[in-house]
């Protein structure tokens, strides 16, 4: 894809090894980085996007997956930014296959949380009848990132959050010893506490969440 080639050329020109090392350390050395800060990365993406709109509009799913398989994390970040931009209210039913593939590929909190909130969450807003089926499958998976996504997908729903689904996910995973699951439970509850503090408080006090989850859930209360 022309867009991918031009993006890679520009990114490699702008690479900064000193910054890359800092970024890699911050991400526990799970990924290689080129050392491009977010503001510059998005500026480069915007410029090249404008020059390749026709190609992108017709092929953005293919382009995103191609970028997501590249080595450096900046390409994965552009892939997610591209999908957030192009998929908004423009999902097709089959996109859940791509969403799941993205969640379980090059997985870490930075990519998974954005995908869960803006892409999985957006997909299920457009296809609400798919919610229970998809969330049950993700929640029952042995993959912790699918589990985390099932807990966090309503972060953009605000006051429209389905609290019954949120509670169900919290109950299912509340005994997990996995840090990323405990943290997700607390985060999801804390986020909803901005809109329904009494229900969140009552739920946390009536169940036996892990200490980390409880602390995170009640942080705003």
N, C-alpha and C positions, 0 to 999 in steps of 0.2 A: 504494500500500500504506500502510495506517495506520501501521505500524511505521516505514517510511521517512520519512513526513511528521513524525511525532513526534520521531524522531531528528534530522532536519534542524532542526526548530524549536529543540530543546534545544541542539544543537551551535552554532547561530548565536548563541544567547544567551550561550554560554560562550566565544565566540571572543575571541582576544587577539592583536591585530595585531603587537604587539612580539615575542611568542613566535613568531608565524607567520613573521616575517621571518627569525628565527634558524633555524627549521626548514627554510625554503625554501633558505637559504644552505647548510645542511648537506647537503641533497639536491641540490646543484648547480643549484638553480632549475629542476629538471625538473617540479615539481608545485607547485600552490598549496596552502597550509595554512590552517586556521582558527586554529591556535595553541592546540590542546588537548593537554595532556600525556597520556601513555599511561595513567596511573593514573586520571585524571579521565575520559578517553574510555571506558575499560572500565567505570567505575562508572555512567556514563550509559547505556551499552549494556546493562548488566545490569539496571538499573531498568526501562528501556523494554521489554526482552526479556520480563521477568516479566509485564508488563501486556498483552503481545501474543502469548503462547505459542501459542494456537490458530492464529492466522493464520500465524505463523512455521513451525510444524511442517508445515503443509500447503503452504507456498510458499517455503521457505528458499532454494531454488536461484534462483527468480525474483527474490526480494528481494536476494540477494547480487549478482546481475548488475546489477540496477537501481542498487544502491549503487556498484558498480564503475565505472559509466559517469558518475558525478557528478564534479564538478570537483576538489574538495578531497581531499587524501590521507587525511584521517581517515575518510572514507566508505569508501575502498578498504580501509583497515585493519579497519574493522568488518565489511566483507563477508568478509574472510579469516577473522577470528575466528569469525564466524557459521558459516562452512562447516567450519572445523576442529571446532567444537562439534557440529554437526548431522550431519556426514558420517561421523564415527568409527564404523567397523564397520557403516555404513549406506549404503554406496555401491551404485549400480546400474551396470550395465555401460556404459551410455551416458554416464556422468559424465565419461569421458575427454574428450569433446568440450568440456564446460564447463571442465575443467581446462586444456586446451590454450588455450582462448580467454582464460582468466584470465592465463596465463603470458605471452601475447603482447600483452596489453592493458595500457596504463599500466605498462610493464615497467621495473623497476629492481631492484637487489639485494634491497631490503627486502621487497618483495612476492614476488618469484620464489623466494627462498630458503625462505620460510615455506610457500609453495604446494608447492615441490618436496619438502620434508622431511615435512610433515604431511598434505598432501592427495594429491599424486601418490604419495608413498611409501605412504600408507595404502591408496589405491586398489589398488596393485599387490600389497600384502599380502593384500587380500581377493580379488583376481583374479590369482594368480601366473602363470597360464597366458598372461596378456596381456603379461607383462613384456618378453620379448624383442622382440615385435612393436612395442610402444609405445616402448621405449627406442631401438630401431634407427631408428624413424621420427623421434623427437625428435633423436637424435644426428646423423642425416644432414641435418637441416634447415639452411637458411641463416640461421635465426634463432638468435642466440647465446644467447638466454634459454632456448630449448628445449634447446640443447646443454648449457647449464649445469645445467638441471634433470635431464638424463640422467646427469650426473656426480654430482649431489648427492642423488638421490632416496632413497638408502639411509642417509642420516644418522641416521635413527631406528631402524635395524635393529640397530645395535651389533654384538654378536658373531655375529649371524645374517646379516651382510653377505655377499653373494655376491662373493667377492674376484675371481673370474674376470670377472664383468661389470664390476666397478670397474676392473680392469686394462685390459680391452678399451676402456673409455671413455677412460681415460688415454692409452693408445697412440694411439687415433684422433685425439685432440685435442692431443697433447703439443707439437706444433710450432706451435700457434696463437700469434699475437702479441697476441691479445686479452687484456687484463688480467683480465677477469672469468672467462675460461676458465682461464688459468694459476692464478689464485687458487682457483678451484673444485677443480681437480685436487689442489692442495696441501692444501686443507681436507678433502676427502674422504679422502685418504690419512692425514692427521694424525688425523682422527677414528677411523679404523679401527685406527690404530697403538696405541690404548689397549687394544685387545683382541687384536691380533696384531702386536706390534712387530717380531718377527723377519722375518715375511713382507714387511711394508712396507719395512723397511730393505733387505732383499735386493732387492726390486723397484726401489727408487729407485737403488740402487748399480749395478744391471745395465742400466739404460735411460738415455736422454739427455733427461730432462725439462728444461724451461726452469728457469733459476736460481730464479725466484720460486716455482715449483711445488715444487722440491726443498727449498728453505728452509722453506716452509710444511709440507711433508710430514714433515720430520724435527724439527720444532720441539720436540716432546715427548720426543724420543729422545736 
